[in-house]
Amino acid sequence: MVNSLTGGVLDALRDAGLDDGSGEQTGWSDIAVAFEDGMVALTGRVESEALRAAAERAVKSVHGVRTVANDLIVGACPRRTDTDIAREALHRLRNNVAVPEDVQAVVTDGFITLDGIVRWPHQREAAESAVKYIHGVKGVVNEITLAPAARYRRAG
């Protein structure tokens, strides 16, 4: 039953074409579908309320579907994922000559945590400045520490 329900729902979404009235079809692949005992959950993003309703109608038409959880979000601008933010942070840190290579960034729920050891305060500030204005970043925690001065003294 699950395999026929899965195929039926996916076929219904494909067949519906999710036409928003403009004559253009949106990609049904932007919609994630989960199944559980006659319940279908729709998640993802669509461009209009009409597309959201079309997806729901298509799923409701499938034999065996008893309930639909329509968690589709309407809006064209998707939230940036942590992976997207991390990729851009890597690019910005790597291309900033003031930031040493051993500075690392971890992205969790849109927050960037910087860590590592640098020699100069301006390097610490440069790392934070490089990432704090990335689209989707909610905040930056700068845990970069300064190396002890003795570590860099010349042997005399």
MOMO-V370050 format. One record per residue. N is the residue number from 1. D_CENTER is the distance of its C-alpha to the mean C-alpha in whole Angstrom. Layout:
BEGIN
n={N	N}
d_center={D_CENTER	D_CENTER}
END
This chain:
BEGIN
n={1	2	3	4	5	6	7	8	9	10	11	12	13	14	15	16	17	18	19	20	21	22	23	24	25	26	27	28	29	30	31	32	33	34	35	36	37	38	39	40	41	42	43	44	45	46	47	48	49	50	51	52	53	54	55	56	57	58	59	60	61	62	63	64	65	66	67	68	69	70	71	72	73	74	75	76	77	78	79	80	81	82	83	84	85	86	87	88	89	90	91	92	93	94	95	96	97	98	99	100	101	102	103	104	105	106	107	108	109	110	111	112	113	114	115	116	117	118	119	120	121	122	123	124	125	126	127	128	129	130	131	132	133	134	135	136	137	138	139	140	141	142	143	144	145	146	147	148	149	150	151	152	153	154	155	156}
d_center={33	29	29	31	29	26	27	29	25	24	27	27	24	25	28	27	25	23	26	25	28	28	29	26	24	20	18	18	16	13	15	14	18	19	23	25	29	29	26	23	20	17	14	11	12	15	17	20	22	24	22	20	24	25	22	24	27	27	26	29	31	30	33	32	30	31	28	25	22	20	17	15	14	16	15	14	11	8	6	4	2	5	6	6	8	10	11	12	14	16	17	18	20	21	23	24	28	28	26	27	26	25	23	20	17	14	11	11	9	9	12	14	17	19	22	25	29	30	34	33	32	31	29	27	26	25	22	21	22	20	17	17	17	13	11	9	11	13	16	17	20	22	24	26	29	32	35	38	40	43	40	41	44	47	49	53}
END
